[in-house]
Amino acid sequence: MPDPQTGQPPAPNIEAAAHLIDILALLEQKTRGNLTAEERSVLDQVLYELRLRYLEAKKPQSRIIQP
């Protein structure tokens, strides 16, 4: 969500993202066997997507080298 003053999105908070992923992974572990198939699927999809986005956010910006 963009900052109302600048109109720019804030920089990603990598530490908070990692913490959230850890919490959801713990939730997945603790609820294993107690979720419906749909709930399990949603949780798996959310964790997968968050992990991918986390890895993308951690990558250093690649530079395009002009010949």
Backbone torsions as a table, in degrees:
resi	resn	phi	psi	omega
1	MET	NA	129.9	-177.5
2	PRO	-67.0	149.8	175.5
3	ASP	-68.2	129.0	-177.7
4	PRO	-61.8	-28.4	-178.2
5	GLN	-81.1	-41.4	-175.8
6	THR	-99.9	-23.2	-176.3
7	GLY	79.4	-0.5	-179.2
8	GLN	-99.5	146.4	175.5
9	PRO	-70.5	147.5	179.0
10	PRO	-70.1	159.2	175.6
11	ALA	-66.2	145.3	179.2
12	PRO	-62.4	140.4	176.9
13	ASN	-97.6	92.1	-174.3
14	ILE	-62.7	-40.7	-179.3
15	GLU	-64.6	-43.4	179.1
16	ALA	-65.8	-37.7	178.6
17	ALA	-63.5	-44.0	178.8
18	ALA	-62.6	-40.0	179.5
19	HIS	-64.4	-43.9	178.7
20	LEU	-63.1	-42.2	177.9
21	ILE	-62.1	-42.5	178.3
22	ASP	-61.4	-41.5	179.7
23	ILE	-65.0	-44.2	179.1
24	LEU	-66.4	-35.9	176.5
25	ALA	-65.1	-39.2	176.4
26	LEU	-64.6	-43.1	176.6
27	LEU	-59.1	-42.6	178.8
28	GLU	-61.7	-42.3	-180.0
29	GLN	-64.8	-46.0	-175.3
30	LYS	-72.8	-24.3	-178.5
31	THR	-101.3	4.3	-179.5
32	ARG	-55.0	127.0	-179.6
33	GLY	89.6	-8.9	-177.9
34	ASN	-114.6	7.2	-179.3
35	LEU	-107.1	153.1	172.1
36	THR	-72.3	166.5	179.2
37	ALA	-59.8	-39.3	180.0
38	GLU	-66.6	-44.4	179.3
39	GLU	-62.9	-42.5	178.9
40	ARG	-61.2	-43.8	-179.4
41	SER	-62.9	-44.4	179.7
42	VAL	-62.5	-46.0	-179.5
43	LEU	-62.9	-43.5	177.8
44	ASP	-61.5	-43.4	-179.8
45	GLN	-65.2	-42.4	179.9
46	VAL	-63.2	-46.9	179.6
47	LEU	-61.9	-42.9	179.9
48	TYR	-60.8	-49.4	-177.9
49	GLU	-64.2	-43.0	179.2
50	LEU	-64.2	-40.0	178.8
51	ARG	-64.5	-41.7	177.5
52	LEU	-62.5	-47.1	-179.8
53	ARG	-64.5	-35.3	177.6
54	TYR	-62.9	-46.5	179.5
55	LEU	-63.2	-39.7	177.9
56	GLU	-63.8	-40.5	-178.5
57	ALA	-69.0	-29.4	-179.8
58	LYS	-79.3	-21.0	-179.3
59	LYS	-64.5	137.7	174.1
60	PRO	-68.6	147.6	179.5
61	GLN	-64.1	125.3	179.4
62	SER	-78.0	142.4	179.2
63	ARG	-99.6	139.0	175.8
64	ILE	-92.1	121.6	-178.7
65	ILE	-93.6	123.1	179.5
66	GLN	-86.2	134.5	177.7
67	PRO	-68.7	NA	NA
